[in-house]
Amino acid sequence: MKERLEKLFDLMEKENIDGIFLAKDANVRYVSGFTGSESYALVSKDARVLITDSRYTEQAEQECKGFDVIKWKAPHPTLPEAAGEVCEKYGIKKLGFEKDVLTVDFYDKLRENLKGIELIGTVGLVEKIRQVKDENEISYMREAARITDEAFSEALNYIKPGVTEKDVKRELIYLVQKKGADDVGFSFIVASGENGSKPHAIPSDKPIEAGDFVTMDIGSLYSGYRSDMTRTVAVKMADERQRYIYDVVKRSQEEGAKAVRAGAKCKLVDKAARDVITAEGVEGMFEYGIGHGVGLEIHEAPAMSPNSTHILEVGNVVTVEPGIYIPGWGGVRIEDMVAVTKDGCEILTRSPKELIIV
């Protein structure tokens, strides 16, 4: 935690703040080690404070080594009052806060209780540090990816005509937990047949039919870190058009992954994948960015879009997930999670990308 805090203090100095109030669970965990929720970290060069309530005090005391744990309880002290007491104790005069996280109501309450303290809104300070993972973090993500791969492989035996999208989702949830995940990494997407044209389709009671494509976007949570993978399979058969569309997406995904390396502009990774589909003149090319960072959250920096200004660094972990989505027909998406290394990249999700017919 010491190295993380030192990096945060450097960013705080550039923002001209001498303390910061963190409310996003992932950021609180990153700087303090606290794995619970609805708690807050207030840190400065002198202060290491975790503010929580009675549900989490024992847990916080066990997990947050080097932090003072303060319990707030309405009516007194309220959370803003507790924050004010910390600022007064440590002489914090310019307090940063996550303006993209706190509500206006909570900000107003902070302002009422922090008299004489300047509140300065910040965006993405901890997230900027989080996007570069150390080897320990990547090892957790590698394990989350392994679990996801194994669950996907076993789930293929379950997919057949007559089972519903919801059935497949439930089986996948069971399997990732059976294989060792602490939980699912996010709410799974299972889309079959025409539903595959919706990139974020909600699993339905639709029975899977022979000839359907089935797209599964799944991932695991392991030691706080997440994996993210998508595969599309065919049920019983695949016609010529399906095979062609699948091959275009596969080549697009592979070209995007090849472009992932330290020093590469994220927008050029997007372009590498997009150019394959453009060259084929296929309708329904993905309109979202080619991918996103993954870590403590399923979507985090760096952004991987045509407008992204990010440049990849060693330690970034990103997804590469092109797709083709055709209303009334269906869709195909293939996604891998990729770590940027000093030698290029490591593809963490290793499930086969050749067309699988179940």
Stockholm file with secondary structure:
# STOCKHOLM 1.0

chainA/1-358         MKERLEKLFDLMEKENIDGIFLAKDANVRYVSGFTGSESYALVSKDARVLITDSRYTEQAEQECKGFDVIKWKAPHPTLPEAAGEVCEKYGIKKLGFEKDVLTVDFYDKLRENLKGIELIGTVGLVEKIRQVKDENEISYMREAARITDEAFSEALNYIKPGVTEKDVKRELIYLVQKKGADDVGFSFIVASGENGSKPHAIPSDKPIEAGDFVTMDIGSLYSGYRSDMTRTVAVKMADERQRYIYDVVKRSQEEGAKAVRAGAKCKLVDKAARDVITAEGVEGMFEYGIGHGVGLEIHEAPAMSPNSTHILEVGNVVTVEPGIYIPGWGGVRIEDMVAVTKDGCEILTRSPKELIIV
#=GR chainA/1-358 SS CHHHHHHHHHHHHHTTCSEEEECSHHHHHHHHCCCSSSCEEEEESSCEEEEECTTTHHHHHHHCTTCEEEECCSSSSCHHHHHHHHHHHHTCCEEEEETTTSCHHHHHHHHHHSTTCEEEEECSHHHHHHTSCCHHHHHHHHHHHHHHHHHHHHHTTTCCTTCBHHHHHHHHHHHHHHTTCSEESSCCEEEEGGGGGSTTCCCCSCBCCTTCEEEEEECEEETTEECCEEEEEESSCCCHHHHHHHHHHHHHHHHHHHTCCTTCBHHHHHHHHHHHHHHHTCSCBCCSCSEEECSSSSSEEEEESTTCCCBCCTTCEEEECCEEEETTTEEEECBEEEEEETTEEEECCCCCCSCCBC
#=GC SS_cons         CHHHHHHHHHHHHHTTCSEEEECSHHHHHHHHCCCSSSCEEEEESSCEEEEECTTTHHHHHHHCTTCEEEECCSSSSCHHHHHHHHHHHHTCCEEEEETTTSCHHHHHHHHHHSTTCEEEEECSHHHHHHTSCCHHHHHHHHHHHHHHHHHHHHHTTTCCTTCBHHHHHHHHHHHHHHTTCSEESSCCEEEEGGGGGSTTCCCCSCBCCTTCEEEEEECEEETTEECCEEEEEESSCCCHHHHHHHHHHHHHHHHHHHTCCTTCBHHHHHHHHHHHHHHHTCSCBCCSCSEEECSSSSSEEEEESTTCCCBCCTTCEEEECCEEEETTTEEEECBEEEEEETTEEEECCCCCCSCCBC
//
